[in-house]
Amino acid sequence: MALRHLNDVHGPVLLAYITRLTRGNIHWAQDILQETYLRAWRNPEARNSDGRWSRAWLFTVARRITIDHVRAVQARPPEYLDERIDAHRGIGDEFERHLDRREVREAIAELPERQQRILIEIYFRERTVEEAAEILGIPAGTVKSRTFYALKALRERLVGRGFWAAEPVRVSGGLRSA
């Protein structure tokens, strides 16, 4: 009966307040609301002299619980999904990165000079299509086309060297091996 009264009288206003504190995360706000109810139930000082819960006390507790949750999240190291783990390799992978760079450099060296120059300007020197076109003295459309074919040739060379296995490529109408 007392908890039902607490929920009926203070719940909607308290939930709206906590939802603002959690920037609209209703599920998180509901968790904090439940924890606030639990603390109110366990603490007799949360009630006024007439036996009703103090709204000011409830709001203060809810705000403090929210702050504690935010701090706990900030104190934890970031969690990465499986897809992102490879992006955060450890120091022990330095030798592997060195081998990867060597393989890529050797594969680029096997490309025709015009494809090498395109890849160097676009990817290594980080030039825009327009900048590469101006430097190489060719139209921007030619830069785009050569970049596409240079990357395709580079991929074929790396697959041929066993750098990585060819993966199926989705094409309209089915799959084909790349």
PyMOL CGO cylinders between C-alpha atoms (Angstrom):
from pymol import cmd
from pymol.cgo import CYLINDER

trace = [
    CYLINDER, 0.00, 0.00, 0.00, 2.73, 2.48, 0.96, 0.3, 1, 1, 1, 1, 1, 1,
    CYLINDER, 2.73, 2.48, 0.96, 4.82, 1.72, -2.15, 0.3, 1, 1, 1, 1, 1, 1,
    CYLINDER, 4.82, 1.72, -2.15, 1.75, 1.97, -4.36, 0.3, 1, 1, 1, 1, 1, 1,
    CYLINDER, 1.75, 1.97, -4.36, 1.09, 5.41, -2.89, 0.3, 1, 1, 1, 1, 1, 1,
    CYLINDER, 1.09, 5.41, -2.89, 4.74, 6.36, -3.45, 0.3, 1, 1, 1, 1, 1, 1,
    CYLINDER, 4.74, 6.36, -3.45, 4.50, 5.26, -7.08, 0.3, 1, 1, 1, 1, 1, 1,
    CYLINDER, 4.50, 5.26, -7.08, 1.12, 6.88, -7.73, 0.3, 1, 1, 1, 1, 1, 1,
    CYLINDER, 1.12, 6.88, -7.73, 1.91, 10.23, -6.13, 0.3, 1, 1, 1, 1, 1, 1,
    CYLINDER, 1.91, 10.23, -6.13, 5.59, 10.76, -6.91, 0.3, 1, 1, 1, 1, 1, 1,
    CYLINDER, 5.59, 10.76, -6.91, 6.34, 8.26, -9.68, 0.3, 1, 1, 1, 1, 1, 1,
    CYLINDER, 6.34, 8.26, -9.68, 5.29, 10.18, -12.82, 0.3, 1, 1, 1, 1, 1, 1,
    CYLINDER, 5.29, 10.18, -12.82, 7.00, 13.44, -11.81, 0.3, 1, 1, 1, 1, 1, 1,
    CYLINDER, 7.00, 13.44, -11.81, 10.09, 11.63, -10.57, 0.3, 1, 1, 1, 1, 1, 1,
    CYLINDER, 10.09, 11.63, -10.57, 10.32, 9.53, -13.75, 0.3, 1, 1, 1, 1, 1, 1,
    CYLINDER, 10.32, 9.53, -13.75, 10.05, 12.65, -15.92, 0.3, 1, 1, 1, 1, 1, 1,
    CYLINDER, 10.05, 12.65, -15.92, 12.83, 14.31, -13.90, 0.3, 1, 1, 1, 1, 1, 1,
    CYLINDER, 12.83, 14.31, -13.90, 15.11, 11.27, -14.09, 0.3, 1, 1, 1, 1, 1, 1,
    CYLINDER, 15.11, 11.27, -14.09, 14.42, 10.88, -17.83, 0.3, 1, 1, 1, 1, 1, 1,
    CYLINDER, 14.42, 10.88, -17.83, 15.68, 14.44, -18.34, 0.3, 1, 1, 1, 1, 1, 1,
    CYLINDER, 15.68, 14.44, -18.34, 18.79, 13.63, -16.28, 0.3, 1, 1, 1, 1, 1, 1,
    CYLINDER, 18.79, 13.63, -16.28, 19.45, 10.54, -18.43, 0.3, 1, 1, 1, 1, 1, 1,
    CYLINDER, 19.45, 10.54, -18.43, 18.92, 12.55, -21.63, 0.3, 1, 1, 1, 1, 1, 1,
    CYLINDER, 18.92, 12.55, -21.63, 15.81, 10.68, -22.65, 0.3, 1, 1, 1, 1, 1, 1,
    CYLINDER, 15.81, 10.68, -22.65, 16.95, 7.14, -21.86, 0.3, 1, 1, 1, 1, 1, 1,
    CYLINDER, 16.95, 7.14, -21.86, 13.68, 5.83, -20.44, 0.3, 1, 1, 1, 1, 1, 1,
    CYLINDER, 13.68, 5.83, -20.44, 15.00, 2.36, -19.58, 0.3, 1, 1, 1, 1, 1, 1,
    CYLINDER, 15.00, 2.36, -19.58, 17.89, 3.79, -17.60, 0.3, 1, 1, 1, 1, 1, 1,
    CYLINDER, 17.89, 3.79, -17.60, 15.50, 6.25, -15.94, 0.3, 1, 1, 1, 1, 1, 1,
    CYLINDER, 15.50, 6.25, -15.94, 13.18, 3.41, -14.90, 0.3, 1, 1, 1, 1, 1, 1,
    CYLINDER, 13.18, 3.41, -14.90, 16.12, 1.54, -13.34, 0.3, 1, 1, 1, 1, 1, 1,
    CYLINDER, 16.12, 1.54, -13.34, 17.09, 4.63, -11.37, 0.3, 1, 1, 1, 1, 1, 1,
    CYLINDER, 17.09, 4.63, -11.37, 13.46, 5.14, -10.31, 0.3, 1, 1, 1, 1, 1, 1,
    CYLINDER, 13.46, 5.14, -10.31, 13.30, 1.57, -8.98, 0.3, 1, 1, 1, 1, 1, 1,
    CYLINDER, 13.30, 1.57, -8.98, 16.54, 2.10, -7.05, 0.3, 1, 1, 1, 1, 1, 1,
    CYLINDER, 16.54, 2.10, -7.05, 15.14, 5.36, -5.66, 0.3, 1, 1, 1, 1, 1, 1,
    CYLINDER, 15.14, 5.36, -5.66, 12.00, 3.51, -4.45, 0.3, 1, 1, 1, 1, 1, 1,
    CYLINDER, 12.00, 3.51, -4.45, 14.16, 0.87, -2.82, 0.3, 1, 1, 1, 1, 1, 1,
    CYLINDER, 14.16, 0.87, -2.82, 16.20, 3.47, -0.94, 0.3, 1, 1, 1, 1, 1, 1,
    CYLINDER, 16.20, 3.47, -0.94, 13.03, 5.28, 0.10, 0.3, 1, 1, 1, 1, 1, 1,
    CYLINDER, 13.03, 5.28, 0.10, 11.62, 2.04, 1.49, 0.3, 1, 1, 1, 1, 1, 1,
    CYLINDER, 11.62, 2.04, 1.49, 14.82, 1.30, 3.41, 0.3, 1, 1, 1, 1, 1, 1,
    CYLINDER, 14.82, 1.30, 3.41, 15.20, 4.80, 4.89, 0.3, 1, 1, 1, 1, 1, 1,
    CYLINDER, 15.20, 4.80, 4.89, 12.54, 5.95, 7.38, 0.3, 1, 1, 1, 1, 1, 1,
    CYLINDER, 12.54, 5.95, 7.38, 13.94, 9.51, 7.27, 0.3, 1, 1, 1, 1, 1, 1,
    CYLINDER, 13.94, 9.51, 7.27, 12.58, 9.72, 3.74, 0.3, 1, 1, 1, 1, 1, 1,
    CYLINDER, 12.58, 9.72, 3.74, 9.12, 10.28, 5.21, 0.3, 1, 1, 1, 1, 1, 1,
    CYLINDER, 9.12, 10.28, 5.21, 7.64, 13.46, 6.64, 0.3, 1, 1, 1, 1, 1, 1,
    CYLINDER, 7.64, 13.46, 6.64, 6.10, 13.65, 10.11, 0.3, 1, 1, 1, 1, 1, 1,
    CYLINDER, 6.10, 13.65, 10.11, 2.74, 12.66, 8.62, 0.3, 1, 1, 1, 1, 1, 1,
    CYLINDER, 2.74, 12.66, 8.62, 4.20, 9.43, 7.14, 0.3, 1, 1, 1, 1, 1, 1,
    CYLINDER, 4.20, 9.43, 7.14, 4.32, 10.55, 3.52, 0.3, 1, 1, 1, 1, 1, 1,
    CYLINDER, 4.32, 10.55, 3.52, 7.51, 10.50, 1.47, 0.3, 1, 1, 1, 1, 1, 1,
    CYLINDER, 7.51, 10.50, 1.47, 9.34, 13.79, 1.05, 0.3, 1, 1, 1, 1, 1, 1,
    CYLINDER, 9.34, 13.79, 1.05, 9.46, 14.73, -2.64, 0.3, 1, 1, 1, 1, 1, 1,
    CYLINDER, 9.46, 14.73, -2.64, 12.62, 16.80, -2.08, 0.3, 1, 1, 1, 1, 1, 1,
    CYLINDER, 12.62, 16.80, -2.08, 14.34, 13.78, -0.53, 0.3, 1, 1, 1, 1, 1, 1,
    CYLINDER, 14.34, 13.78, -0.53, 13.26, 11.55, -3.43, 0.3, 1, 1, 1, 1, 1, 1,
    CYLINDER, 13.26, 11.55, -3.43, 14.54, 14.03, -6.04, 0.3, 1, 1, 1, 1, 1, 1,
    CYLINDER, 14.54, 14.03, -6.04, 17.87, 14.39, -4.22, 0.3, 1, 1, 1, 1, 1, 1,
    CYLINDER, 17.87, 14.39, -4.22, 18.33, 10.62, -4.02, 0.3, 1, 1, 1, 1, 1, 1,
    CYLINDER, 18.33, 10.62, -4.02, 17.38, 10.16, -7.69, 0.3, 1, 1, 1, 1, 1, 1,
    CYLINDER, 17.38, 10.16, -7.69, 19.86, 12.85, -8.76, 0.3, 1, 1, 1, 1, 1, 1,
    CYLINDER, 19.86, 12.85, -8.76, 22.65, 11.28, -6.69, 0.3, 1, 1, 1, 1, 1, 1,
    CYLINDER, 22.65, 11.28, -6.69, 21.94, 7.79, -8.05, 0.3, 1, 1, 1, 1, 1, 1,
    CYLINDER, 21.94, 7.79, -8.05, 22.07, 9.18, -11.59, 0.3, 1, 1, 1, 1, 1, 1,
    CYLINDER, 22.07, 9.18, -11.59, 25.39, 10.90, -10.88, 0.3, 1, 1, 1, 1, 1, 1,
    CYLINDER, 25.39, 10.90, -10.88, 26.76, 7.65, -9.44, 0.3, 1, 1, 1, 1, 1, 1,
    CYLINDER, 26.76, 7.65, -9.44, 25.67, 5.74, -12.56, 0.3, 1, 1, 1, 1, 1, 1,
    CYLINDER, 25.67, 5.74, -12.56, 27.28, 8.30, -14.87, 0.3, 1, 1, 1, 1, 1, 1,
    CYLINDER, 27.28, 8.30, -14.87, 30.52, 8.21, -12.90, 0.3, 1, 1, 1, 1, 1, 1,
    CYLINDER, 30.52, 8.21, -12.90, 30.55, 4.41, -12.91, 0.3, 1, 1, 1, 1, 1, 1,
    CYLINDER, 30.55, 4.41, -12.91, 30.17, 4.36, -16.70, 0.3, 1, 1, 1, 1, 1, 1,
    CYLINDER, 30.17, 4.36, -16.70, 32.95, 6.92, -17.13, 0.3, 1, 1, 1, 1, 1, 1,
    CYLINDER, 32.95, 6.92, -17.13, 35.28, 4.99, -14.80, 0.3, 1, 1, 1, 1, 1, 1,
    CYLINDER, 35.28, 4.99, -14.80, 35.04, 1.79, -16.84, 0.3, 1, 1, 1, 1, 1, 1,
    CYLINDER, 35.04, 1.79, -16.84, 37.31, 1.24, -19.81, 0.3, 1, 1, 1, 1, 1, 1,
    CYLINDER, 37.31, 1.24, -19.81, 35.45, 1.42, -23.11, 0.3, 1, 1, 1, 1, 1, 1,
    CYLINDER, 35.45, 1.42, -23.11, 33.81, -1.78, -24.28, 0.3, 1, 1, 1, 1, 1, 1,
    CYLINDER, 33.81, -1.78, -24.28, 34.44, -2.77, -27.87, 0.3, 1, 1, 1, 1, 1, 1,
    CYLINDER, 34.44, -2.77, -27.87, 32.33, -5.02, -30.03, 0.3, 1, 1, 1, 1, 1, 1,
    CYLINDER, 32.33, -5.02, -30.03, 34.08, -7.96, -31.67, 0.3, 1, 1, 1, 1, 1, 1,
    CYLINDER, 34.08, -7.96, -31.67, 34.26, -6.09, -34.99, 0.3, 1, 1, 1, 1, 1, 1,
    CYLINDER, 34.26, -6.09, -34.99, 36.27, -3.28, -33.39, 0.3, 1, 1, 1, 1, 1, 1,
    CYLINDER, 36.27, -3.28, -33.39, 38.78, -5.40, -31.46, 0.3, 1, 1, 1, 1, 1, 1,
    CYLINDER, 38.78, -5.40, -31.46, 41.11, -5.72, -34.46, 0.3, 1, 1, 1, 1, 1, 1,
    CYLINDER, 41.11, -5.72, -34.46, 41.28, -1.94, -34.61, 0.3, 1, 1, 1, 1, 1, 1,
    CYLINDER, 41.28, -1.94, -34.61, 42.90, -1.95, -31.17, 0.3, 1, 1, 1, 1, 1, 1,
    CYLINDER, 42.90, -1.95, -31.17, 45.76, -4.36, -31.54, 0.3, 1, 1, 1, 1, 1, 1,
    CYLINDER, 45.76, -4.36, -31.54, 48.29, -4.75, -28.78, 0.3, 1, 1, 1, 1, 1, 1,
    CYLINDER, 48.29, -4.75, -28.78, 51.98, -3.91, -28.80, 0.3, 1, 1, 1, 1, 1, 1,
    CYLINDER, 51.98, -3.91, -28.80, 52.79, -7.58, -29.48, 0.3, 1, 1, 1, 1, 1, 1,
    CYLINDER, 52.79, -7.58, -29.48, 51.39, -7.16, -32.97, 0.3, 1, 1, 1, 1, 1, 1,
    CYLINDER, 51.39, -7.16, -32.97, 54.13, -4.72, -34.05, 0.3, 1, 1, 1, 1, 1, 1,
    CYLINDER, 54.13, -4.72, -34.05, 56.03, -7.44, -35.93, 0.3, 1, 1, 1, 1, 1, 1,
    CYLINDER, 56.03, -7.44, -35.93, 52.84, -8.47, -37.74, 0.3, 1, 1, 1, 1, 1, 1,
    CYLINDER, 52.84, -8.47, -37.74, 52.16, -4.84, -38.73, 0.3, 1, 1, 1, 1, 1, 1,
    CYLINDER, 52.16, -4.84, -38.73, 55.72, -4.58, -40.08, 0.3, 1, 1, 1, 1, 1, 1,
    CYLINDER, 55.72, -4.58, -40.08, 55.16, -7.68, -42.22, 0.3, 1, 1, 1, 1, 1, 1,
    CYLINDER, 55.16, -7.68, -42.22, 51.81, -6.32, -43.43, 0.3, 1, 1, 1, 1, 1, 1,
    CYLINDER, 51.81, -6.32, -43.43, 53.42, -3.02, -44.48, 0.3, 1, 1, 1, 1, 1, 1,
    CYLINDER, 53.42, -3.02, -44.48, 56.18, -4.87, -46.29, 0.3, 1, 1, 1, 1, 1, 1,
    CYLINDER, 56.18, -4.87, -46.29, 53.68, -7.04, -48.17, 0.3, 1, 1, 1, 1, 1, 1,
    CYLINDER, 53.68, -7.04, -48.17, 51.65, -4.01, -49.23, 0.3, 1, 1, 1, 1, 1, 1,
    CYLINDER, 51.65, -4.01, -49.23, 54.74, -2.09, -50.35, 0.3, 1, 1, 1, 1, 1, 1,
    CYLINDER, 54.74, -2.09, -50.35, 55.96, -5.04, -52.41, 0.3, 1, 1, 1, 1, 1, 1,
    CYLINDER, 55.96, -5.04, -52.41, 52.52, -5.50, -53.98, 0.3, 1, 1, 1, 1, 1, 1,
    CYLINDER, 52.52, -5.50, -53.98, 52.39, -1.78, -54.86, 0.3, 1, 1, 1, 1, 1, 1,
    CYLINDER, 52.39, -1.78, -54.86, 55.86, -2.03, -56.41, 0.3, 1, 1, 1, 1, 1, 1,
    CYLINDER, 55.86, -2.03, -56.41, 54.49, -4.71, -58.78, 0.3, 1, 1, 1, 1, 1, 1,
    CYLINDER, 54.49, -4.71, -58.78, 51.82, -2.33, -60.14, 0.3, 1, 1, 1, 1, 1, 1,
    CYLINDER, 51.82, -2.33, -60.14, 52.33, -0.25, -63.28, 0.3, 1, 1, 1, 1, 1, 1,
    CYLINDER, 52.33, -0.25, -63.28, 53.82, 3.18, -62.53, 0.3, 1, 1, 1, 1, 1, 1,
    CYLINDER, 53.82, 3.18, -62.53, 50.62, 5.12, -63.28, 0.3, 1, 1, 1, 1, 1, 1,
    CYLINDER, 50.62, 5.12, -63.28, 48.71, 3.01, -60.73, 0.3, 1, 1, 1, 1, 1, 1,
    CYLINDER, 48.71, 3.01, -60.73, 51.50, 3.37, -58.18, 0.3, 1, 1, 1, 1, 1, 1,
    CYLINDER, 51.50, 3.37, -58.18, 51.46, 7.15, -58.56, 0.3, 1, 1, 1, 1, 1, 1,
    CYLINDER, 51.46, 7.15, -58.56, 47.67, 7.34, -58.15, 0.3, 1, 1, 1, 1, 1, 1,
    CYLINDER, 47.67, 7.34, -58.15, 47.72, 5.27, -54.95, 0.3, 1, 1, 1, 1, 1, 1,
    CYLINDER, 47.72, 5.27, -54.95, 50.64, 7.25, -53.54, 0.3, 1, 1, 1, 1, 1, 1,
    CYLINDER, 50.64, 7.25, -53.54, 48.97, 10.61, -54.21, 0.3, 1, 1, 1, 1, 1, 1,
    CYLINDER, 48.97, 10.61, -54.21, 45.49, 9.62, -53.00, 0.3, 1, 1, 1, 1, 1, 1,
    CYLINDER, 45.49, 9.62, -53.00, 46.28, 7.35, -50.04, 0.3, 1, 1, 1, 1, 1, 1,
    CYLINDER, 46.28, 7.35, -50.04, 49.81, 8.02, -48.85, 0.3, 1, 1, 1, 1, 1, 1,
    CYLINDER, 49.81, 8.02, -48.85, 49.93, 11.76, -49.45, 0.3, 1, 1, 1, 1, 1, 1,
    CYLINDER, 49.93, 11.76, -49.45, 46.18, 12.06, -48.70, 0.3, 1, 1, 1, 1, 1, 1,
    CYLINDER, 46.18, 12.06, -48.70, 45.42, 14.31, -51.63, 0.3, 1, 1, 1, 1, 1, 1,
    CYLINDER, 45.42, 14.31, -51.63, 41.92, 14.99, -52.90, 0.3, 1, 1, 1, 1, 1, 1,
    CYLINDER, 41.92, 14.99, -52.90, 40.93, 13.85, -56.37, 0.3, 1, 1, 1, 1, 1, 1,
    CYLINDER, 40.93, 13.85, -56.37, 41.27, 17.42, -57.62, 0.3, 1, 1, 1, 1, 1, 1,
    CYLINDER, 41.27, 17.42, -57.62, 44.72, 17.88, -56.07, 0.3, 1, 1, 1, 1, 1, 1,
    CYLINDER, 44.72, 17.88, -56.07, 45.97, 14.57, -57.51, 0.3, 1, 1, 1, 1, 1, 1,
    CYLINDER, 45.97, 14.57, -57.51, 44.55, 15.50, -60.92, 0.3, 1, 1, 1, 1, 1, 1,
    CYLINDER, 44.55, 15.50, -60.92, 46.41, 18.80, -60.89, 0.3, 1, 1, 1, 1, 1, 1,
    CYLINDER, 46.41, 18.80, -60.89, 49.71, 17.26, -59.74, 0.3, 1, 1, 1, 1, 1, 1,
    CYLINDER, 49.71, 17.26, -59.74, 49.54, 14.39, -62.25, 0.3, 1, 1, 1, 1, 1, 1,
    CYLINDER, 49.54, 14.39, -62.25, 48.20, 16.58, -65.06, 0.3, 1, 1, 1, 1, 1, 1,
    CYLINDER, 48.20, 16.58, -65.06, 45.15, 14.40, -65.77, 0.3, 1, 1, 1, 1, 1, 1,
    CYLINDER, 45.15, 14.40, -65.77, 41.37, 14.95, -65.47, 0.3, 1, 1, 1, 1, 1, 1,
    CYLINDER, 41.37, 14.95, -65.47, 39.64, 14.23, -62.14, 0.3, 1, 1, 1, 1, 1, 1,
    CYLINDER, 39.64, 14.23, -62.14, 37.56, 11.49, -63.76, 0.3, 1, 1, 1, 1, 1, 1,
    CYLINDER, 37.56, 11.49, -63.76, 40.75, 9.74, -64.83, 0.3, 1, 1, 1, 1, 1, 1,
    CYLINDER, 40.75, 9.74, -64.83, 42.07, 9.94, -61.25, 0.3, 1, 1, 1, 1, 1, 1,
    CYLINDER, 42.07, 9.94, -61.25, 38.89, 8.25, -59.99, 0.3, 1, 1, 1, 1, 1, 1,
    CYLINDER, 38.89, 8.25, -59.99, 39.04, 5.56, -62.66, 0.3, 1, 1, 1, 1, 1, 1,
    CYLINDER, 39.04, 5.56, -62.66, 42.74, 4.83, -62.14, 0.3, 1, 1, 1, 1, 1, 1,
    CYLINDER, 42.74, 4.83, -62.14, 42.27, 4.72, -58.40, 0.3, 1, 1, 1, 1, 1, 1,
    CYLINDER, 42.27, 4.72, -58.40, 39.51, 2.14, -58.76, 0.3, 1, 1, 1, 1, 1, 1,
    CYLINDER, 39.51, 2.14, -58.76, 41.56, -0.06, -61.08, 0.3, 1, 1, 1, 1, 1, 1,
    CYLINDER, 41.56, -0.06, -61.08, 44.75, 0.40, -59.04, 0.3, 1, 1, 1, 1, 1, 1,
    CYLINDER, 44.75, 0.40, -59.04, 42.98, -0.74, -55.87, 0.3, 1, 1, 1, 1, 1, 1,
    CYLINDER, 42.98, -0.74, -55.87, 41.50, -3.70, -57.70, 0.3, 1, 1, 1, 1, 1, 1,
    CYLINDER, 41.50, -3.70, -57.70, 44.94, -4.69, -59.06, 0.3, 1, 1, 1, 1, 1, 1,
    CYLINDER, 44.94, -4.69, -59.06, 46.52, -4.21, -55.63, 0.3, 1, 1, 1, 1, 1, 1,
    CYLINDER, 46.52, -4.21, -55.63, 43.90, -6.44, -54.03, 0.3, 1, 1, 1, 1, 1, 1,
    CYLINDER, 43.90, -6.44, -54.03, 44.48, -9.14, -56.64, 0.3, 1, 1, 1, 1, 1, 1,
    CYLINDER, 44.48, -9.14, -56.64, 48.22, -9.02, -56.02, 0.3, 1, 1, 1, 1, 1, 1,
    CYLINDER, 48.22, -9.02, -56.02, 47.77, -9.23, -52.25, 0.3, 1, 1, 1, 1, 1, 1,
    CYLINDER, 47.77, -9.23, -52.25, 45.38, -12.18, -52.58, 0.3, 1, 1, 1, 1, 1, 1,
    CYLINDER, 45.38, -12.18, -52.58, 47.86, -13.82, -54.96, 0.3, 1, 1, 1, 1, 1, 1,
    CYLINDER, 47.86, -13.82, -54.96, 50.62, -13.41, -52.38, 0.3, 1, 1, 1, 1, 1, 1,
    CYLINDER, 50.62, -13.41, -52.38, 48.41, -15.06, -49.75, 0.3, 1, 1, 1, 1, 1, 1,
    CYLINDER, 48.41, -15.06, -49.75, 48.10, -11.82, -47.80, 0.3, 1, 1, 1, 1, 1, 1,
    CYLINDER, 48.10, -11.82, -47.80, 44.45, -12.63, -47.19, 0.3, 1, 1, 1, 1, 1, 1,
    CYLINDER, 44.45, -12.63, -47.19, 41.98, -15.09, -48.61, 0.3, 1, 1, 1, 1, 1, 1,
    CYLINDER, 41.98, -15.09, -48.61, 39.67, -13.95, -51.36, 0.3, 1, 1, 1, 1, 1, 1,
    CYLINDER, 39.67, -13.95, -51.36, 36.22, -13.31, -49.93, 0.3, 1, 1, 1, 1, 1, 1,
    CYLINDER, 36.22, -13.31, -49.93, 33.02, -13.73, -51.88, 0.3, 1, 1, 1, 1, 1, 1,
    CYLINDER, 33.02, -13.73, -51.88, 31.75, -10.45, -53.27, 0.3, 1, 1, 1, 1, 1, 1,
    CYLINDER, 31.75, -10.45, -53.27, 28.01, -9.86, -53.50, 0.3, 1, 1, 1, 1, 1, 1,
    CYLINDER, 28.01, -9.86, -53.50, 26.91, -9.03, -56.99, 0.3, 1, 1, 1, 1, 1, 1,
    CYLINDER, 26.91, -9.03, -56.99, 23.35, -8.50, -58.18, 0.3, 1, 1, 1, 1, 1, 1,
    CYLINDER, 23.35, -8.50, -58.18, 21.99, -11.95, -58.88, 0.3, 1, 1, 1, 1, 1, 1,
    CYLINDER, 21.99, -11.95, -58.88, 24.23, -13.89, -56.48, 0.3, 1, 1, 1, 1, 1, 1,
    CYLINDER, 24.23, -13.89, -56.48, 27.77, -14.29, -55.26, 0.3, 1, 1, 1, 1, 1, 1,
    CYLINDER, 27.77, -14.29, -55.26, 30.98, -14.45, -57.17, 0.3, 1, 1, 1, 1, 1, 1,
    CYLINDER, 30.98, -14.45, -57.17, 34.50, -15.04, -55.91, 0.3, 1, 1, 1, 1, 1, 1,
    CYLINDER, 34.50, -15.04, -55.91, 36.59, -11.89, -55.82, 0.3, 1, 1, 1, 1, 1, 1,
]
cmd.load_cgo(trace, "trace")
